[in-house]
Amino acid sequence: MERTVTELKAGTAVRVYYNPAKPADALLSPGIDSSQLFLALFLMPFNAVMAFLLAAFAQAARLKWFPPPAGGLRIEHGPRGASIRLDGWPALGAGLAAIALAAFVGIFAVAIFGGFNPPLSVVSIVWIVVLAAGVATTLRQFARNRSDRARLLLDEGNAIIVLPALHGRTARLTLPFADLTALRFTRELTRDSEGSSQTKYALAAKGRAPERLALWSSEPQTRGFATWLATKLRLPLVEA
């Protein structure tokens, strides 16, 4: 508004857009202006947090009231057997997180280069960068999720299980079913960098030496997957 008043001195001829049926319904600049784009940029991190909270609540309710097979993990069947991703963000979730982080940084970039009443060009460039970061992160995470890096392979035909290179393993580990004696389900108290404690749930394949498969915050997900896998491997599920 201040820029418009400054640029349009008294007596300046301007084009006015109006509704012929209601001339009082008029405006100087149709379309989206910089203030609207900046407001959307400002709200993006908060909207992303709300989206993650709603998704977490929906997932927890689904696991509690409508428990899906294998704890809700997606099982993909291929020529080598069943493949299950044990670690990694969903591609869309990672993209949304990248957009939220880029938008948070972009708020300060707009304030530095455009002030609190920024030109449309500045806000548009920042939005392009924010969306590009989201798209690039989504594609990168999708490629990572499709790789074997964090996937467990269950080959019932050959009676082998291939563990992903996670939890201290530097390479994928192939174990025959015959080498396994049980699946072990445990609760662990973990602490983050700030000293806050959190209970997590671990699942390990017990044989000559326990091999950890998962460490998740959700007990229903861990228990559901453990029950499904124990049935497939024909092993007892031991809680400790």
LUMMI-798545 format. One record per residue (C-alpha): residue in three letters; x, y, z; chain; residue number from 1. Coordinates in nm, 3 decimals, always signed. Layout:
BEGIN
SITE   code         u         v         w   unit   pos
SITE    Ala         X         Y         Z      A   NUM
...
END
This chain:
BEGIN
SITE   code         u         v         w   unit   pos
SITE    Met    +0.000    +0.000    +0.000      A     1
SITE    Glu    +0.278    +0.246    +0.092      A     2
SITE    Arg    +0.460    +0.175    -0.236      A     3
SITE    Thr    +0.139    +0.237    -0.432      A     4
SITE    Val    +0.077    +0.570    -0.258      A     5
SITE    Thr    +0.437    +0.677    -0.316      A     6
SITE    Glu    +0.440    +0.582    -0.685      A     7
SITE    Leu    +0.100    +0.730    -0.771      A     8
SITE    Lys    +0.118    +1.102    -0.708      A     9
SITE    Ala    -0.193    +1.317    -0.723      A    10
SITE    Gly    -0.310    +1.362    -1.080      A    11
SITE    Thr    -0.141    +1.042    -1.214      A    12
SITE    Ala    -0.346    +0.862    -1.481      A    13
SITE    Val    -0.382    +0.490    -1.401      A    14
SITE    Arg    -0.571    +0.192    -1.541      A    15
SITE    Val    -0.846    +0.073    -1.309      A    16
SITE    Tyr    -1.006    -0.273    -1.330      A    17
SITE    Tyr    -1.370    -0.286    -1.221      A    18
SITE    Asn    -1.683    -0.496    -1.230      A    19
SITE    Pro    -1.923    -0.341    -1.489      A    20
SITE    Ala    -2.220    -0.468    -1.291      A    21
SITE    Lys    -2.084    -0.313    -0.972      A    22
SITE    Pro    -1.837    -0.030    -1.051      A    23
SITE    Ala    -1.755    +0.017    -0.683      A    24
SITE    Asp    -1.593    -0.326    -0.700      A    25
SITE    Ala    -1.262    -0.205    -0.849      A    26
SITE    Leu    -0.888    -0.252    -0.808      A    27
SITE    Leu    -0.561    -0.120    -0.947      A    28
SITE    Ser    -0.357    -0.442    -0.972      A    29
SITE    Pro    -0.535    -0.771    -1.043      A    30
SITE    Gly    -0.376    -1.101    -0.951      A    31
SITE    Ile    -0.146    -1.202    -0.667      A    32
SITE    Asp    +0.073    -0.934    -0.512      A    33
SITE    Ser    +0.398    -0.968    -0.319      A    34
SITE    Ser    +0.235    -0.935    +0.025      A    35
SITE    Gln    +0.016    -1.239    -0.040      A    36
SITE    Leu    +0.312    -1.448    -0.156      A    37
SITE    Phe    +0.516    -1.337    +0.145      A    38
SITE    Leu    +0.233    -1.429    +0.383      A    39
SITE    Ala    +0.211    -1.775    +0.224      A    40
SITE    Leu    +0.588    -1.811    +0.262      A    41
SITE    Phe    +0.567    -1.707    +0.627      A    42
SITE    Leu    +0.292    -1.958    +0.703      A    43
SITE    Met    +0.449    -2.250    +0.517      A    44
SITE    Pro    +0.667    -2.383    +0.806      A    45
SITE    Phe    +0.371    -2.373    +1.045      A    46
SITE    Asn    +0.146    -2.547    +0.792      A    47
SITE    Ala    +0.410    -2.816    +0.741      A    48
SITE    Val    +0.434    -2.881    +1.115      A    49
SITE    Met    +0.055    -2.914    +1.136      A    50
SITE    Ala    +0.056    -3.154    +0.840      A    51
SITE    Phe    +0.319    -3.374    +1.006      A    52
SITE    Leu    +0.129    -3.375    +1.337      A    53
SITE    Leu    -0.198    -3.469    +1.165      A    54
SITE    Ala    -0.023    -3.745    +0.968      A    55
SITE    Ala    +0.137    -3.883    +1.287      A    56
SITE    Phe    -0.198    -3.877    +1.467      A    57
SITE    Ala    -0.372    -4.052    +1.177      A    58
SITE    Gln    -0.098    -4.316    +1.160      A    59
SITE    Ala    -0.115    -4.381    +1.536      A    60
SITE    Ala    -0.496    -4.410    +1.526      A    61
SITE    Arg    -0.478    -4.647    +1.228      A    62
SITE    Leu    -0.224    -4.872    +1.397      A    63
SITE    Lys    -0.428    -4.881    +1.719      A    64
SITE    Trp    -0.782    -4.923    +1.588      A    65
SITE    Phe    -0.729    -5.080    +1.244      A    66
SITE    Pro    -0.396    -5.266    +1.266      A    67
SITE    Pro    -0.271    -5.342    +0.914      A    68
SITE    Pro    -0.049    -5.638    +0.824      A    69
SITE    Ala    +0.323    -5.608    +0.902      A    70
SITE    Gly    +0.271    -5.299    +1.117      A    71
SITE    Gly    +0.164    -5.094    +0.817      A    72
SITE    Leu    +0.492    -5.137    +0.629      A    73
SITE    Arg    +0.457    -5.164    +0.255      A    74
SITE    Ile    +0.546    -5.509    +0.127      A    75
SITE    Glu    +0.657    -5.528    -0.236      A    76
SITE    His    +0.675    -5.866    -0.407      A    77
SITE    Gly    +0.932    -5.928    -0.679      A    78
SITE    Pro    +1.129    -6.212    -0.837      A    79
SITE    Arg    +1.366    -6.222    -0.539      A    80
SITE    Gly    +1.089    -6.236    -0.281      A    81
SITE    Ala    +0.922    -5.984    -0.051      A    82
SITE    Ser    +1.096    -5.647    -0.009      A    83
SITE    Ile    +1.024    -5.417    +0.287      A    84
SITE    Arg    +1.177    -5.074    +0.347      A    85
SITE    Leu    +1.281    -5.050    +0.712      A    86
SITE    Asp    +1.425    -4.701    +0.723      A    87
SITE    Gly    +1.395    -4.364    +0.552      A    88
SITE    Trp    +1.139    -4.089    +0.515      A    89
SITE    Pro    +0.851    -4.113    +0.269      A    90
SITE    Ala    +0.943    -3.918    -0.043      A    91
SITE    Leu    +0.656    -3.668    -0.011      A    92
SITE    Gly    +0.727    -3.620    +0.359      A    93
SITE    Ala    +1.092    -3.544    +0.289      A    94
SITE    Gly    +0.990    -3.300    +0.015      A    95
SITE    Leu    +0.749    -3.120    +0.247      A    96
SITE    Ala    +1.017    -3.096    +0.517      A    97
SITE    Ala    +1.257    -2.946    +0.262      A    98
SITE    Ile    +0.996    -2.691    +0.153      A    99
SITE    Ala    +0.930    -2.594    +0.515      A   100
SITE    Leu    +1.302    -2.551    +0.590      A   101
SITE    Ala    +1.365    -2.358    +0.268      A   102
SITE    Ala    +1.063    -2.136    +0.337      A   103
SITE    Phe    +1.192    -2.060    +0.687      A   104
SITE    Val    +1.527    -1.952    +0.544      A   105
SITE    Gly    +1.349    -1.771    +0.260      A   106
SITE    Ile    +1.159    -1.549    +0.505      A   107
SITE    Phe    +1.487    -1.395    +0.617      A   108
SITE    Ala    +1.615    -1.372    +0.260      A   109
SITE    Val    +1.306    -1.174    +0.157      A   110
SITE    Ala    +1.339    -0.947    +0.462      A   111
SITE    Ile    +1.709    -0.880    +0.386      A   112
SITE    Phe    +1.678    -0.816    +0.013      A   113
SITE    Gly    +1.325    -0.678    -0.007      A   114
SITE    Gly    +1.232    -0.548    +0.336      A   115
SITE    Phe    +0.890    -0.603    +0.486      A   116
SITE    Asn    +0.719    -0.471    +0.173      A   117
SITE    Pro    +0.918    -0.671    -0.084      A   118
SITE    Pro    +0.899    -0.642    -0.463      A   119
SITE    Leu    +0.710    -0.919    -0.637      A   120
SITE    Ser    +1.026    -1.028    -0.819      A   121
SITE    Val    +1.214    -1.097    -0.493      A   122
SITE    Val    +0.933    -1.305    -0.341      A   123
SITE    Ser    +0.882    -1.492    -0.669      A   124
SITE    Ile    +1.250    -1.590    -0.689      A   125
SITE    Val    +1.245    -1.714    -0.329      A   126
SITE    Trp    +0.932    -1.920    -0.397      A   127
SITE    Ile    +1.095    -2.076    -0.704      A   128
SITE    Val    +1.396    -2.176    -0.493      A   129
SITE    Val    +1.170    -2.315    -0.218      A   130
SITE    Leu    +0.965    -2.526    -0.458      A   131
SITE    Ala    +1.277    -2.644    -0.642      A   132
SITE    Ala    +1.424    -2.761    -0.311      A   133
SITE    Gly    +1.106    -2.955    -0.238      A   134
SITE    Val    +1.096    -3.122    -0.580      A   135
SITE    Ala    +1.468    -3.211    -0.572      A   136
SITE    Thr    +1.443    -3.358    -0.222      A   137
SITE    Thr    +1.132    -3.558    -0.312      A   138
SITE    Leu    +1.301    -3.710    -0.620      A   139
SITE    Arg    +1.621    -3.784    -0.428      A   140
SITE    Gln    +1.433    -3.952    -0.143      A   141
SITE    Phe    +1.221    -4.150    -0.388      A   142
SITE    Ala    +1.537    -4.285    -0.552      A   143
SITE    Arg    +1.686    -4.373    -0.211      A   144
SITE    Asn    +1.367    -4.551    -0.106      A   145
SITE    Arg    +1.365    -4.756    -0.426      A   146
SITE    Ser    +1.724    -4.867    -0.372      A   147
SITE    Asp    +1.824    -5.171    -0.164      A   148
SITE    Arg    +2.010    -4.959    +0.092      A   149
SITE    Ala    +1.742    -4.980    +0.364      A   150
SITE    Arg    +1.538    -5.276    +0.238      A   151
SITE    Leu    +1.495    -5.613    +0.399      A   152
SITE    Leu    +1.456    -5.898    +0.149      A   153
SITE    Leu    +1.263    -6.207    +0.249      A   154
SITE    Asp    +1.324    -6.492    +0.002      A   155
SITE    Glu    +1.101    -6.776    +0.121      A   156
SITE    Gly    +1.179    -6.988    -0.185      A   157
SITE    Asn    +1.550    -7.005    -0.099      A   158
SITE    Ala    +1.486    -6.975    +0.276      A   159
SITE    Ile    +1.711    -6.671    +0.321      A   160
SITE    Ile    +1.668    -6.324    +0.465      A   161
SITE    Val    +1.884    -6.034    +0.348      A   162
SITE    Leu    +1.930    -5.758    +0.605      A   163
SITE    Pro    +1.997    -5.397    +0.495      A   164
SITE    Ala    +2.319    -5.211    +0.569      A   165
SITE    Leu    +2.180    -5.046    +0.883      A   166
SITE    His    +2.246    -5.050    +1.258      A   167
SITE    Gly    +2.623    -5.091    +1.231      A   168
SITE    Arg    +2.630    -5.319    +0.927      A   169
SITE    Thr    +2.847    -5.176    +0.651      A   170
SITE    Ala    +2.710    -5.417    +0.391      A   171
SITE    Arg    +2.396    -5.621    +0.334      A   172
SITE    Leu    +2.393    -5.945    +0.532      A   173
SITE    Thr    +2.241    -6.270    +0.404      A   174
SITE    Leu    +2.122    -6.520    +0.667      A   175
SITE    Pro    +1.963    -6.862    +0.605      A   176
SITE    Phe    +1.642    -6.924    +0.796      A   177
SITE    Ala    +1.812    -7.224    +0.957      A   178
SITE    Asp    +2.068    -6.999    +1.129      A   179
SITE    Leu    +1.799    -6.807    +1.316      A   180
SITE    Thr    +1.650    -6.920    +1.646      A   181
SITE    Ala    +1.411    -6.637    +1.742      A   182
SITE    Leu    +1.306    -6.278    +1.693      A   183
SITE    Arg    +1.369    -6.056    +1.993      A   184
SITE    Phe    +1.143    -5.759    +2.076      A   185
SITE    Thr    +1.282    -5.514    +2.334      A   186
SITE    Arg    +1.219    -5.169    +2.476      A   187
SITE    Glu    +1.511    -4.929    +2.489      A   188
SITE    Leu    +1.549    -4.591    +2.657      A   189
SITE    Thr    +1.733    -4.356    +2.423      A   190
SITE    Arg    +1.854    -4.000    +2.476      A   191
SITE    Asp    +1.892    -3.726    +2.218      A   192
SITE    Ser    +2.164    -3.460    +2.199      A   193
SITE    Glu    +1.972    -3.241    +2.445      A   194
SITE    Gly    +1.945    -3.516    +2.704      A   195
SITE    Ser    +1.575    -3.586    +2.657      A   196
SITE    Ser    +1.480    -3.952    +2.697      A   197
SITE    Gln    +1.244    -4.150    +2.476      A   198
SITE    Thr    +1.132    -4.511    +2.473      A   199
SITE    Lys    +1.194    -4.689    +2.144      A   200
SITE    Tyr    +1.120    -5.041    +2.035      A   201
SITE    Ala    +1.385    -5.266    +1.884      A   202
SITE    Leu    +1.353    -5.584    +1.682      A   203
SITE    Ala    +1.647    -5.819    +1.632      A   204
SITE    Ala    +1.696    -6.153    +1.458      A   205
SITE    Lys    +1.863    -6.388    +1.701      A   206
SITE    Gly    +2.108    -6.646    +1.572      A   207
SITE    Arg    +2.477    -6.689    +1.636      A   208
SITE    Ala    +2.473    -6.316    +1.715      A   209
SITE    Pro    +2.171    -6.084    +1.737      A   210
SITE    Glu    +2.125    -5.869    +1.428      A   211
SITE    Arg    +1.914    -5.558    +1.475      A   212
SITE    Leu    +1.641    -5.504    +1.218      A   213
SITE    Ala    +1.456    -5.197    +1.344      A   214
SITE    Leu    +1.452    -4.930    +1.613      A   215
SITE    Trp    +1.126    -4.736    +1.598      A   216
SITE    Ser    +0.926    -4.503    +1.823      A   217
SITE    Ser    +0.596    -4.679    +1.754      A   218
SITE    Glu    +0.525    -4.991    +1.957      A   219
SITE    Pro    +0.223    -5.100    +1.745      A   220
SITE    Gln    +0.428    -5.071    +1.426      A   221
SITE    Thr    +0.724    -5.263    +1.569      A   222
SITE    Arg    +0.504    -5.531    +1.725      A   223
SITE    Gly    +0.294    -5.566    +1.411      A   224
SITE    Phe    +0.599    -5.611    +1.190      A   225
SITE    Ala    +0.760    -5.849    +1.441      A   226
SITE    Thr    +0.450    -6.070    +1.448      A   227
SITE    Trp    +0.430    -6.078    +1.069      A   228
SITE    Leu    +0.802    -6.156    +1.025      A   229
SITE    Ala    +0.804    -6.423    +1.298      A   230
SITE    Thr    +0.522    -6.599    +1.116      A   231
SITE    Lys    +0.707    -6.585    +0.785      A   232
SITE    Leu    +1.031    -6.712    +0.938      A   233
SITE    Arg    +0.848    -6.967    +1.158      A   234
SITE    Leu    +1.033    -6.836    +1.462      A   235
SITE    Pro    +0.919    -6.761    +1.818      A   236
SITE    Leu    +0.883    -6.394    +1.911      A   237
SITE    Val    +1.065    -6.333    +2.239      A   238
SITE    Glu    +1.007    -6.018    +2.445      A   239
SITE    Ala    +1.280    -5.899    +2.675      A   240
END
